[in-house]
């Protein structure tokens, strides 16, 4: 089984390369001249896209082909006071350049809209805001010219006092979305509300691919073991929505998230790095029936955590654990 590792948004290795430079609405209003303020936002976005391209080049040089883009590429893009502003025309060249690099190197990129993007909400205004945010993320991927394999990963959302009703409400709201938004979405189990089996059930109902977060599953479960769910989770990646734009014969692996708890007193927060033993134990359990899987590392040290994990993988490989290192960010694991 081929395992590729990726990381989230920022580099702790490359200096002065933030892809999420921003401006507050208070600062925007203080500028006085609205048109000048909008040009300032567009210039910040250009810097963010420039730094994103720098990060992409760092990734390719390090054999990292799985990467989560920051949602903050365009500052204030979804702010209610700026809904008449369309920044994409001004940023078309920069977005296209990032997208061309992604496609040239066969990278797998994604977004993770924030926790305010909730389709299980009973409040119409929150639903409108959530759909607007999903549309914005989809617009950014479209501006990069990326196919539907570039996904927006979200959680189901809150339970609002009745989890089964909230899950059904998510399904209803999801089915009402435009197809162009539906085919960009993956659904992840969370660490407090919707367990992995509950998330899987929703994915099976609406045809969404599921991203299994093994840390979340550890702190929020029904007594199940994560690998027991894996055959059904892997099957969700064969759905029509999951396979949109995947060409015949092309491998589009399932994706999982991994992180380690900060400590016994804070089991949900993410540590600086990733403890390899629980991850390897899970991967060993699924390897016989899984040709490939992509692993998104959600650790405070970002790419630094990835490099640290790869050092641990090299030690395991040297010890003869059925692991072989393929390059700087991927391994092969034997059953």
N, C-alpha and C positions, 0 to 999 in steps of 0.2 A: 504494500500500500504506500503510495506516494503522499507525503504530508508536506504541504507548503505553509510556512509561517508568515504572518503579516502583522502590522501594528497600526495604531490609531493616530492619524492627523499630524502630530508634532514630532520633531526629532530632538532627542537630548544629546545627540552626537554632533549634528551640524548646527553651528552657532548662527544667531541672527537670521533665522529662516522661518519666522512665524507666518503661517498661512491664514491667520485669523486676526489680523490687525483690525481694530474697530473704532467706532465713535459712538458716544452716547447721544440720545435724542436731545438731552440738555445742551451738549456741545454743539450739535447741529443747529439748534434754534439760536444759540448765542452768535452764530456767524452772521445772522441778520439777512444776508442776501441768499434767498433760497436756491437760486440757480447755482451760485458759487458753492453753496454747501453740498448740493447734489454732485457737482464736479469733484468735490473733495472726497465724497463717498466712492465715486467711480475710480479715483486715483488710488484710494486705499485698496479697493478690490483688485486693481491691476497689480499692486504690490503683492497681494495675497496669492494671486494666480501665478505671478512670477516666482514666488517662493515655493508654491506647489510644484511648479516645474523643476525647480532646483531639488526638491525632495524626491521627485520621481527619478531624476538622474542619479541621486544618491542611492535610491532603492535598487535601480537596475544594476548599478556598480556593485551592490552588495547581494545580488541575486534575490532580492525581495520583490515578488510579483503579486502580492496581496496587500492592499492598502485601503484604509478608510479615509476618505476626504473629509475635511472639516466642513460643518454646515455653515460656518461663518465666513465663507469666501466673499460674500457681498454684505457689508455692514448695513444693518437696518432694513434689509431687503423686504421683510414681511411686516414691518411696523405699520399699524393702522393709519398713521398720518402720512404715509408715503405710498399709498396704493395707486396713485396716479403716475408713479415713477417706474419707467421700464429701463433698467440698466443694461439689458442684454445687447442692444445695438452697439452701445459704446464699448462693450467688452467682448464683442464677437471674436476678434482676432486672438485675444488671450485665451478664451475658453477653447477655441478651435486648436490652438497650439498644444494645450494640455491634452485634449482628446486625441490628437494625432500621435502624441508620444505614447499614450496609454495603448492605443491600437497597434502601433508599430512594434511594441515590446510585449504584446500579449498579456498585459497586466489585468488583474481583477480588482476593480475599485468599487466602492460603495459609499453610501451616506448612512448616518444614523440620526434622523430627526430627533429633536430632544423630547423629554418626557411630557411636554405640554401638547404633543401631537397624539391625541387619544380618540380613537374611533368608537370607543365604548361609552363615551359621554352621553348623559341624558340632556345636556344643555345645548340648544341649537347654536348659540353664539360660539361655544367652544368647538363644536363640530365644524362650523364655517372656518374658524381659525385653523383647525387641524388640516382641513382639506386644502386651504390656502398654502400651508407649509409643505404639504406633500406635493402640491403643484409646483412650488418654487424649487424643491429639490429635483423634481423631474425636469423642470425647465433647465436647470444647470447641467444635468446629464445630457439632455438633448442639445444644449449649446456646445457641449464637447463632442457631439456626434457619436455618442456611445450607444451600443445596442442595449436591449432590455436585460441582458445579463448583469449590467451595472444596476444594483438594487438599492432601495431605500429600506433599511431595517427598522422595524418599530416593535413596540410591545402592544398587547391588547389594550391596556389602560387600567383604569380603576374598576373596583367592584361595585361601588356606590350602594353598599348594603345588601346587594343580591347578586352574587357572582354569576350564576347561570343566566339571569336576565341580562346582565352586562355583556356576557359572551354572545348572547343572541343579538343584542343591540349592535355589537361590533360587526357581526355577520351581516346584518341588515344594512348598516352604513357602508360596509365594504362593497356589498353587491351593488349599491347605488353609485359607486365611484365610476368615473370614465375608465374604459379599458386601459387607456394609456397610463393611468395611475396604478391600476390593479396589477399590471404585469411587471411593475417595478418594485413590488413590495415583498419583503420577507418578514416573518413573524418570529419573535424570540420570547422564550419563557423568562419571567422576571424573578426578582429575588424576594418578593414579599406577597404578591397577590396571586397571579396565575401560574400554577405549577407547569412543569413540562408536559404531563399527560393532558392537562386542560388546554394548553396551547396547541398541542398536537391534534386534539379533537377539533379545535376551530380550524386549523390548517386543513385537515381532512375534509371538513364540511365545505369550505369555500375554495379549496384547490390551491392554497398558498404553500410555498416551500418554508420549512421550519429551520431556524437557526437555533441549535441547542447550545445554551450557555451552561457548561458543566459546573461552574462555580455557583450560579443561581440555583441549579438543580440540587446542589449539595445543601444549600441553606433553606430551600423551599421545595419540599417534596412530599409525596404521599407514601413513602416507604419503598418506592421503586428504585431499582438500580439503573443508572443512565444507559448502560449498554442494552438493557432489556427493551428500551424504547427505540433503539437505533434502527432496526429493520423498517419500522413504520415511518420513522423520521426520514430515513434515506429515500423511501418511496415517495414522500412529498416532493422531492426534487425531480420527480419524473412527470409532474403535472403539466398541463398545457401552459399555465402561467409561468411556472418555473423554467420551462424549456423554450419560452419565447425568444426568438432570434438565435437559438443554438443551432448550428449547422449540422448536417448529417455527418456522423462520425466524430463530432467534436465532443471532448470530455468537459463537462461542466460539473465539478464536484460539489457535494454538499459542503456547507461551511458551519463551523462551530466557533464558539467564543471560549476563551480560557483566561482565567485570572486566579490569583491566590489570595486568601484572606490576609488582611493586615496582621491579625493576631487573634487569640482566643476570645479576647474581650470585644473585638470588633470584626466578627466573621464576615460581614457583608462588604466592607470597604476593601479596595484593591491594594495589594502590596506593591512595592517597587518593582519586584521581579516575579517570575513564575517558578513555583516549585515543580520540578519535572516529574516526580514520582506519580502523583495522581493522574496527570495528563498521560503519561506513558502507559499506566495501567488501563486507562480508558481506551487509548488507541490500540493497545494489544488485543483488547476484547472485540474490537470491531474490524480488525484488519483482514480476517479471512474472507469476509463478504463485501469489502469496500475497496475498489480499485484506487481511489484517491480521495483525500479530504483536505480542505483548506482551513487553517486555524488562525483566527484573529486574536492576537494577544492584547488584552486590556489591562495593562500594567502601567504604573506611574512613570517608569523609566522608558516607556514607548519603544523605540528601536533599540535602545540600550538593553532593555529586558529581552528583546528578541536575540540580540547577540549573546547575552548571558545564557539564555536557554540553549542556543546552539553549541556553546562551549560544554554545557552539561551533556548534550546529545553526543558530542564527540567522545566524551569520557565513557558514556554508556556503550557507544559503538566499539571503542577500544577494548572494553571489558567483555565483548561478545554477547550482547543482549538481543541479537536479531535485528539490530538497528545499523543502518549504514548511512553515512552522511553523503548527500548528493551534491550539494553546493553550500553557499553561505547561508541559505535560509530554507533548506528543505532536506528531508530525510526519507529513507525507505524503511518500512517496518515489516518484518516477516511475521507470518502467523505463528 
